Amino acid sequence: FLIDPGPCGAALAIELHEALEPLAPHLAAAGRESILLQGARIALADGPYSAAERDVLSTVGGALQLCAEDTARLLESARTPSP
């Protein structure tokens, strides 16, 4: 985490890993990316990512076995409207 998540943030990270890590090996890369993109689009619904939203999305990417570079690429692509 870039900022101290406090007890609630740490608990959320644990829950995300517990929920997503078992699924990741059974999903194709496109499926894992799609889950992260959906979360990113939801986070963007009220404006740019907050620090907390970015932290959670990074945690989701890691739990889905996406590397940091792919996670960053997907978060950026969610910000760019599709043609």
N, CA, C and O atoms as a GROMACS GRO file, in nm:
protein
  332
    1PHE      N    1   0.084  -0.119   0.000
    1PHE     CA    2   0.000   0.000   0.000
    1PHE      C    3   0.088   0.124   0.000
    1PHE      O    4   0.194   0.126   0.062
    2LEU      N    5   0.044   0.226  -0.068
    2LEU     CA    6   0.119   0.350  -0.071
    2LEU      C    7   0.095   0.432   0.054
    2LEU      O    8   0.182   0.508   0.096
    3ILE      N    9  -0.022   0.418   0.112
    3ILE     CA   10  -0.054   0.487   0.237
    3ILE      C   11  -0.088   0.381   0.340
    3ILE      O   12  -0.121   0.268   0.304
    4ASP      N   13  -0.081   0.416   0.466
    4ASP     CA   14  -0.115   0.320   0.570
    4ASP      C   15  -0.264   0.292   0.563
    4ASP      O   16  -0.344   0.383   0.584
    5PRO      N   17  -0.303   0.167   0.532
    5PRO     CA   18  -0.444   0.137   0.514
    5PRO      C   19  -0.522   0.128   0.644
    5PRO      O   20  -0.645   0.129   0.642
    6GLY      N   21  -0.452   0.121   0.756
    6GLY     CA   22  -0.522   0.104   0.883
    6GLY      C   23  -0.582  -0.034   0.892
    6GLY      O   24  -0.570  -0.112   0.797
    7PRO      N   25  -0.646  -0.066   1.004
    7PRO     CA   26  -0.699  -0.201   1.022
    7PRO      C   27  -0.805  -0.240   0.919
    7PRO      O   28  -0.811  -0.355   0.877
    8CYS      N   29  -0.888  -0.146   0.880
    8CYS     CA   30  -0.993  -0.180   0.781
    8CYS      C   31  -0.931  -0.208   0.646
    8CYS      O   32  -0.976  -0.300   0.577
    9GLY      N   33  -0.831  -0.132   0.605
    9GLY     CA   34  -0.766  -0.154   0.477
    9GLY      C   35  -0.696  -0.288   0.472
    9GLY      O   36  -0.702  -0.358   0.371
   10ALA      N   37  -0.629  -0.324   0.580
   10ALA     CA   38  -0.559  -0.452   0.584
   10ALA      C   39  -0.660  -0.567   0.578
   10ALA      O   40  -0.636  -0.667   0.510
   11ALA      N   41  -0.769  -0.553   0.649
   11ALA     CA   42  -0.873  -0.657   0.648
   11ALA      C   43  -0.932  -0.672   0.507
   11ALA      O   44  -0.958  -0.783   0.462
   12LEU      N   45  -0.953  -0.560   0.440
   12LEU     CA   46  -1.007  -0.565   0.304
   12LEU      C   47  -0.909  -0.634   0.211
   12LEU      O   48  -0.949  -0.715   0.128
   13ALA      N   49  -0.781  -0.604   0.224
   13ALA     CA   50  -0.680  -0.668   0.139
   13ALA      C   51  -0.681  -0.819   0.160
   13ALA      O   52  -0.672  -0.895   0.064
   14ILE      N   53  -0.691  -0.862   0.284
   14ILE     CA   54  -0.695  -1.005   0.314
   14ILE      C   55  -0.819  -1.068   0.251
   14ILE      O   56  -0.811  -1.176   0.191
   15GLU      N   57  -0.933  -1.002   0.265
   15GLU     CA   58  -1.057  -1.056   0.207
   15GLU      C   59  -1.049  -1.065   0.055
   15GLU      O   60  -1.096  -1.162  -0.004
   16LEU      N   61  -0.992  -0.963  -0.007
   16LEU     CA   62  -0.979  -0.965  -0.153
   16LEU      C   63  -0.891  -1.082  -0.198
   16LEU      O   64  -0.924  -1.152  -0.293
   17HIS      N   65  -0.779  -1.100  -0.128
   17HIS     CA   66  -0.691  -1.211  -0.164
   17HIS      C   67  -0.761  -1.345  -0.142
   17HIS      O   68  -0.749  -1.436  -0.224
   18GLU      N   69  -0.832  -1.358  -0.031
   18GLU     CA   70  -0.902  -1.485  -0.003
   18GLU      C   71  -1.009  -1.515  -0.106
   18GLU      O   72  -1.031  -1.632  -0.140
   19ALA      N   73  -1.075  -1.412  -0.157
   19ALA     CA   74  -1.182  -1.432  -0.254
   19ALA      C   75  -1.130  -1.453  -0.396
   19ALA      O   76  -1.185  -1.534  -0.471
   20LEU      N   77  -1.026  -1.380  -0.434
   20LEU     CA   78  -0.983  -1.380  -0.574
   20LEU      C   79  -0.871  -1.476  -0.607
   20LEU      O   80  -0.869  -1.534  -0.716
   21GLU      N   81  -0.777  -1.496  -0.515
   21GLU     CA   82  -0.663  -1.583  -0.545
   21GLU      C   83  -0.704  -1.725  -0.586
   21GLU      O   84  -0.645  -1.780  -0.678
   22PRO      N   85  -0.804  -1.786  -0.520
   22PRO     CA   86  -0.843  -1.921  -0.562
   22PRO      C   87  -0.903  -1.924  -0.704
   22PRO      O   88  -0.896  -2.027  -0.771
   23LEU      N   89  -0.961  -1.814  -0.749
   23LEU     CA   90  -1.022  -1.809  -0.882
   23LEU      C   91  -0.919  -1.789  -0.992
   23LEU      O   92  -0.934  -1.840  -1.103
   24ALA      N   93  -0.814  -1.714  -0.961
   24ALA     CA   94  -0.718  -1.670  -1.064
   24ALA      C   95  -0.663  -1.783  -1.150
   24ALA      O   96  -0.657  -1.768  -1.272
   25PRO      N   97  -0.622  -1.897  -1.092
   25PRO     CA   98  -0.567  -2.002  -1.179
   25PRO      C   99  -0.668  -2.062  -1.276
   25PRO      O  100  -0.629  -2.127  -1.373
   26HIS      N  101  -0.795  -2.041  -1.252
   26HIS     CA  102  -0.900  -2.100  -1.335
   26HIS      C  103  -0.952  -2.003  -1.441
   26HIS      O  104  -1.036  -2.039  -1.522
   27LEU      N  105  -0.901  -1.880  -1.439
   27LEU     CA  106  -0.944  -1.779  -1.534
   27LEU      C  107  -0.835  -1.751  -1.636
   27LEU      O  108  -0.717  -1.745  -1.601
   28ALA      N  109  -0.873  -1.735  -1.760
   28ALA     CA  110  -0.778  -1.692  -1.863
   28ALA      C  111  -0.736  -1.549  -1.831
   28ALA      O  112  -0.805  -1.478  -1.758
   29ALA      N  113  -0.623  -1.509  -1.886
   29ALA     CA  114  -0.573  -1.374  -1.862
   29ALA      C  115  -0.679  -1.268  -1.895
   29ALA      O  116  -0.695  -1.171  -1.823
   30ALA      N  117  -0.750  -1.289  -2.005
   30ALA     CA  118  -0.854  -1.193  -2.044
   30ALA      C  119  -0.964  -1.183  -1.939
   30ALA      O  120  -1.017  -1.074  -1.916
   31GLY      N  121  -0.997  -1.293  -1.875
   31GLY     CA  122  -1.100  -1.291  -1.770
   31GLY      C  123  -1.052  -1.218  -1.647
   31GLY      O  124  -1.128  -1.141  -1.587
   32ARG      N  125  -0.926  -1.240  -1.607
   32ARG     CA  126  -0.870  -1.169  -1.491
   32ARG      C  127  -0.864  -1.020  -1.519
   32ARG      O  128  -0.894  -0.938  -1.432
   33GLU      N  129  -0.823  -0.985  -1.641
   33GLU     CA  130  -0.815  -0.844  -1.678
   33GLU      C  131  -0.954  -0.781  -1.680
   33GLU      O  132  -0.970  -0.666  -1.640
   34SER      N  133  -1.053  -0.854  -1.726
   34SER     CA  134  -1.189  -0.803  -1.732
   34SER      C  135  -1.243  -0.769  -1.593
   34SER      O  136  -1.311  -0.668  -1.574
   35ILE      N  137  -1.213  -0.854  -1.496
   35ILE     CA  138  -1.257  -0.827  -1.358
   35ILE      C  139  -1.197  -0.696  -1.309
   35ILE      O  140  -1.267  -0.613  -1.251
   36LEU      N  141  -1.066  -0.679  -1.331
   36LEU     CA  142  -1.000  -0.556  -1.287
   36LEU      C  143  -1.056  -0.434  -1.360
   36LEU      O  144  -1.079  -0.330  -1.299
   37LEU      N  145  -1.078  -0.448  -1.491
   37LEU     CA  146  -1.132  -0.335  -1.568
   37LEU      C  147  -1.271  -0.294  -1.519
   37LEU      O  148  -1.302  -0.175  -1.514
   38GLN      N  149  -1.355  -0.392  -1.485
   38GLN     CA  150  -1.488  -0.358  -1.433
   38GLN      C  151  -1.477  -0.278  -1.304
   38GLN      O  152  -1.546  -0.177  -1.286
   39GLY      N  153  -1.390  -0.324  -1.214
   39GLY     CA  154  -1.369  -0.250  -1.090
   39GLY      C  155  -1.315  -0.111  -1.115
   39GLY      O  156  -1.355  -0.016  -1.048
   40ALA      N  157  -1.224  -0.099  -1.211
   40ALA     CA  158  -1.167   0.032  -1.243
   40ALA      C  159  -1.273   0.126  -1.297
   40ALA      O  160  -1.277   0.244  -1.261
   41ARG      N  161  -1.359   0.076  -1.383
   41ARG     CA  162  -1.466   0.161  -1.439
   41ARG      C  163  -1.564   0.206  -1.331
   41ARG      O  164  -1.612   0.320  -1.333
   42ILE      N  165  -1.593   0.118  -1.238
   42ILE     CA  166  -1.680   0.155  -1.127
   42ILE      C  167  -1.614   0.264  -1.043
   42ILE      O  168  -1.678   0.361  -1.004
   43ALA      N  169  -1.485   0.248  -1.016
   43ALA     CA  170  -1.412   0.347  -0.936
   43ALA      C  171  -1.409   0.482  -1.006
   43ALA      O  172  -1.410   0.585  -0.940
   44LEU      N  173  -1.406   0.482  -1.138
   44LEU     CA  174  -1.400   0.608  -1.214
   44LEU      C  175  -1.536   0.676  -1.230
   44LEU      O  176  -1.543   0.789  -1.279
   45ALA      N  177  -1.643   0.611  -1.190
   45ALA     CA  178  -1.777   0.665  -1.211
   45ALA      C  179  -1.797   0.801  -1.144
   45ALA      O  180  -1.876   0.882  -1.191
   46ASP      N  181  -1.725   0.825  -1.035
   46ASP     CA  182  -1.743   0.953  -0.965
   46ASP      C  183  -1.621   1.044  -0.981
   46ASP      O  184  -1.606   1.140  -0.905
   47GLY      N  185  -1.537   1.016  -1.078
   47GLY     CA  186  -1.420   1.101  -1.103
   47GLY      C  187  -1.292   1.019  -1.097
   47GLY      O  188  -1.296   0.896  -1.090
   48PRO      N  189  -1.178   1.089  -1.101
   48PRO     CA  190  -1.049   1.018  -1.100
   48PRO      C  191  -1.034   0.927  -0.978
   48PRO      O  192  -1.099   0.946  -0.876
   49TYR      N  193  -0.945   0.828  -0.993
   49TYR     CA  194  -0.920   0.736  -0.882
   49TYR      C  195  -0.871   0.814  -0.759
   49TYR      O  196  -0.786   0.901  -0.770
   50SER      N  197  -0.927   0.780  -0.644
   50SER     CA  198  -0.869   0.830  -0.519
   50SER      C  199  -0.752   0.739  -0.485
   50SER      O  200  -0.736   0.632  -0.544
   51ALA      N  201  -0.670   0.780  -0.391
   51ALA     CA  202  -0.557   0.697  -0.348
   51ALA      C  203  -0.607   0.562  -0.296
   51ALA      O  204  -0.546   0.459  -0.324
   52ALA      N  205  -0.716   0.564  -0.221
   52ALA     CA  206  -0.772   0.439  -0.166
   52ALA      C  207  -0.822   0.348  -0.277
   52ALA      O  208  -0.801   0.226  -0.272
   53GLU      N  209  -0.888   0.405  -0.378
   53GLU     CA  210  -0.937   0.324  -0.490
   53GLU      C  211  -0.821   0.262  -0.566
   53GLU      O  212  -0.826   0.145  -0.604
   54ARG      N  213  -0.717   0.340  -0.589
   54ARG     CA  214  -0.600   0.289  -0.660
   54ARG      C  215  -0.536   0.175  -0.581
   54ARG      O  216  -0.494   0.075  -0.639
   55ASP      N  217  -0.527   0.191  -0.449
   55ASP     CA  218  -0.469   0.086  -0.365
   55ASP      C  219  -0.551  -0.042  -0.373
   55ASP      O  220  -0.496  -0.152  -0.386
   56VAL      N  221  -0.684  -0.029  -0.365
   56VAL     CA  222  -0.770  -0.147  -0.371
   56VAL      C  223  -0.758  -0.214  -0.508
   56VAL      O  224  -0.750  -0.336  -0.516
   57LEU      N  225  -0.758  -0.135  -0.614
   57LEU     CA  226  -0.747  -0.192  -0.748
   57LEU      C  227  -0.612  -0.260  -0.769
   57LEU      O  228  -0.604  -0.363  -0.835
   58SER      N  229  -0.507  -0.204  -0.712
   58SER     CA  230  -0.375  -0.268  -0.720
   58SER      C  231  -0.376  -0.401  -0.644
   58SER      O  232  -0.317  -0.499  -0.689
   59THR      N  233  -0.444  -0.403  -0.530
   59THR     CA  234  -0.457  -0.527  -0.454
   59THR      C  235  -0.535  -0.631  -0.533
   59THR      O  236  -0.499  -0.749  -0.534
   60VAL      N  237  -0.642  -0.588  -0.598
   60VAL     CA  238  -0.721  -0.679  -0.682
   60VAL      C  239  -0.634  -0.736  -0.794
   60VAL      O  240  -0.637  -0.856  -0.820
   61GLY      N  241  -0.557  -0.649  -0.860
   61GLY     CA  242  -0.468  -0.696  -0.966
   61GLY      C  243  -0.371  -0.801  -0.916
   61GLY      O  244  -0.350  -0.903  -0.982
   62GLY      N  245  -0.311  -0.777  -0.800
   62GLY     CA  246  -0.218  -0.874  -0.744
   62GLY      C  247  -0.287  -1.005  -0.708
   62GLY      O  248  -0.233  -1.113  -0.733
   63ALA      N  249  -0.406  -0.996  -0.651
   63ALA     CA  250  -0.480  -1.117  -0.614
   63ALA      C  251  -0.520  -1.198  -0.737
   63ALA      O  252  -0.536  -1.319  -0.730
   64LEU      N  253  -0.536  -1.129  -0.849
   64LEU     CA  254  -0.571  -1.196  -0.975
   64LEU      C  255  -0.447  -1.240  -1.053
   64LEU      O  256  -0.457  -1.279  -1.169
   65GLN      N  257  -0.332  -1.232  -0.989
   65GLN     CA  258  -0.205  -1.274  -1.049
   65GLN      C  259  -0.168  -1.192  -1.172
   65GLN      O  260  -0.110  -1.245  -1.266
   66LEU      N  261  -0.203  -1.064  -1.170
   66LEU     CA  262  -0.160  -0.972  -1.274
   66LEU      C  263  -0.036  -0.901  -1.224
   66LEU      O  264  -0.031  -0.860  -1.108
   67CYS      N  265   0.064  -0.884  -1.308
   67CYS     CA  266   0.184  -0.813  -1.265
   67CYS      C  267   0.153  -0.664  -1.250
   67CYS      O  268   0.053  -0.616  -1.303
   68ALA      N  269   0.238  -0.594  -1.179
   68ALA     CA  270   0.215  -0.452  -1.151
   68ALA      C  271   0.205  -0.371  -1.279
   68ALA      O  272   0.125  -0.277  -1.288
   69GLU      N  273   0.285  -0.406  -1.379
   69GLU     CA  274   0.282  -0.332  -1.506
   69GLU      C  275   0.149  -0.352  -1.578
   69GLU      O  276   0.092  -0.256  -1.632
   70ASP      N  277   0.099  -0.475  -1.578
   70ASP     CA  278  -0.031  -0.501  -1.642
   70ASP      C  279  -0.143  -0.432  -1.566
   70ASP      O  280  -0.235  -0.378  -1.628
   71THR      N  281  -0.136  -0.434  -1.434
   71THR     CA  282  -0.238  -0.366  -1.354
   71THR      C  283  -0.238  -0.217  -1.386
   71THR      O  284  -0.345  -0.159  -1.407
   72ALA      N  285  -0.121  -0.154  -1.389
   72ALA     CA  286  -0.112  -0.011  -1.421
   72ALA      C  287  -0.165   0.017  -1.561
   72ALA      O  288  -0.236   0.116  -1.582
   73ARG      N  289  -0.132  -0.069  -1.657
   73ARG     CA  290  -0.180  -0.052  -1.794
   73ARG      C  291  -0.332  -0.059  -1.800
   73ARG      O  292  -0.396   0.020  -1.870
   74LEU      N  293  -0.389  -0.154  -1.728
   74LEU     CA  294  -0.535  -0.170  -1.730
   74LEU      C  295  -0.604  -0.053  -1.661
   74LEU      O  296  -0.709  -0.007  -1.707
   75LEU      N  297  -0.547  -0.004  -1.551
   75LEU     CA  298  -0.608   0.111  -1.483
   75LEU      C  299  -0.604   0.234  -1.573
   75LEU      O  300  -0.698   0.313  -1.574
   76GLU      N  301  -0.497   0.249  -1.648
   76GLU     CA  302  -0.488   0.361  -1.742
   76GLU      C  303  -0.585   0.342  -1.857
   76GLU      O  304  -0.650   0.438  -1.899
   77SER      N  305  -0.597   0.220  -1.909
   77SER     CA  306  -0.688   0.198  -2.022
   77SER      C  307  -0.834   0.220  -1.982
   77SER      O  308  -0.915   0.261  -2.065
   78ALA      N  309  -0.868   0.194  -1.857
   78ALA     CA  310  -1.005   0.219  -1.811
   78ALA      C  311  -1.036   0.368  -1.812
   78ALA      O  312  -1.152   0.408  -1.826
   79ARG      N  313  -0.934   0.450  -1.797
   79ARG     CA  314  -0.953   0.597  -1.796
   79ARG      C  315  -0.971   0.653  -1.936
   79ARG      O  316  -1.018   0.766  -1.953
   80THR      N  317  -0.934   0.574  -2.038
   80THR     CA  318  -0.940   0.620  -2.177
   80THR      C  319  -1.068   0.568  -2.241
   80THR      O  320  -1.088   0.447  -2.249
   81PRO      N  321  -1.153   0.659  -2.288
   81PRO     CA  322  -1.278   0.613  -2.351
   81PRO      C  323  -1.247   0.530  -2.475
   81PRO      O  324  -1.156   0.561  -2.551
   82SER      N  325  -1.324   0.425  -2.494
   82SER     CA  326  -1.305   0.341  -2.613
   82SER      C  327  -1.369   0.409  -2.733
   82SER      O  328  -1.470   0.478  -2.720
   83PRO      N  329  -1.310   0.389  -2.852
   83PRO     CA  330  -1.362   0.458  -2.974
   83PRO      C  331  -1.497   0.406  -3.018
   83PRO      O  332  -1.552   0.453  -3.117
   0.00000   0.00000   0.00000
